[in-house]
């Protein structure tokens, strides 16, 4: 089987998540701030630290994907497709009550899936590796009402546990990574993320001040891939795109070099939401065709970037600050854009 057969296309419709989000009372575009960066030059910052009261960009993907999968099941049961306002109706909640969404998570994806399940009346079972902070488990149980299962020493092991559980129980696997034979649910997650790229594009179309460089941190590559796709698809001014990964988990860089998805090995990183050793095959395909660069950052560099952002009023984690760490390492950017992807724990 050749590469074109094994790497799926990503063909999102950003109008679909935006229509659903428009009906959500807690949705609004997140801020784009301008700061003086570490080098004294201008720095654009997309602040995702309180996205939809869930504290991270992943709210856009997991919540939307849950809604779409409920809609697909509803239609398969013989009903008309759901409109955005239908999701909060009693018949749809009663229908969704029989659905359980399962995923593994390093934190934020699980919270988004659990929130979507709670909002639309379904159930969620979230698998966490042993090194995921206890704060995520508490938020999943106490705020989102999810069942939490600790499984495996690593994120990859928790993914395997979630896959097995979904197979054994008939639950719906909603991973943010993709692999051969499993692309539809993660493509919905990534389609949800395109809403952020459209927020950015509309802001820059209005201001006329486009970034010269965009730094996107990546774990499996869902958000980085979705935004990269949309930048190359419809931004008027084309920036350099730099994908930032932990030096302990450069799965997208190594896959890009190899021309095919490859797994990497390495120690655990303090960038827990980015510490993924296997790429999404959808994201890999996007990186292959979209002319991106890569920067690898150390735990120390990411921690320093988080501390710098904290001193400037943006409390985040090394994962959330990795884009800034990549910018500092890359240097020489007239007008860079970073995304602070999550708030502090």
C-alpha positions, 0 to 999 in steps of 0.5 A: 500500500503506498503512502497516498493510500495510507495517509488520509486527506483532511477536508474540513468544513469550518462552517459546521463547528462555527454554526454549532458554537454560535448556539453555545452560550459560553462560546466567544472568540478568544483574545489576541493580545500584543505583548513586547516579546522576550527579545523586545519585539512585538509578539501576538498571543492567542490566549486559550487559557479560558476557552469556553470555561474549560481552560484549553483550546481542546474544548473546540474539538472534543465538544464538537466531535461528541455533538457530531457523533451524536448527530450521526447516530441520531440520523442512523436511527432514522431521524432528520439531521440535528440543528444546533438548537436541537442538541439541548432538547429532551428527545436528543438528551434521552437518545444520547443517554444510551451513548458512552464516549471513551478516550485516553487523554493527557488532560485537556482532550478528556475534559473536552470529551467529558464536557461534550458528553455532559452537555448533550446527555451522554456518558464519558469514560476517560483513561489516564496514564499514571503520570497525568496530574491529579488535578485533571482527574479531579476536574473530570470527576467533579466538574464533568461527571466522567468515569476516570480509569487510570491505565498504563505508565504512558499516554500510549498505553492509556490509548491502548487501554481505551481502545480495548475498553471501547471494543469490549463494551461497545462504547464510542472511541473518540481519540484525538490521534488517528491511525490506519483504520481509525480516522473519522472521529479524530477528523471531527476533533480536528474540524472543531479546531478549525474554528480557532484558525477562522477566528485568527483569519478574521482578526487579521483580515480586519486588522490587516496586520498578518503574522510573519511566523506562526508557532504551533506546539504539537503532541499527536498534532491535532491542533497544529495540523488543523491550523496549518491546514487552514492557514495554507487553505485560506489566509491572505498572507502566508506566514512561516509555520513552525511546529514545536515539539518536546525534544523527548517526543519529536514524532512529527519531525521524525515522521516528516523526515521519514516520509511516513508516520513513525513512533519515537522513544524518549524520556517523559517530558514536563510538557505532558500534553505534548509528550506523545511518541506517535503522530496522528496520521492525519496531522502527519499528512498535513505536515508533509504537504504544507511547507512547515519547519520544526523546532524542538524545545527542552523541558527547561526552555518550556518551563522558562517560557511558562514563567515568562508568560506568567510574569506577563499575566498569562498563567500557563504550563510548559505545554501551553508555553511551548510555542513561545519556547520555540520562538525564543529558540528560532529567533529572527521573527518580525511579527510572530504569533504563538498560541497559549493553549492552556491555563495553569493547573 
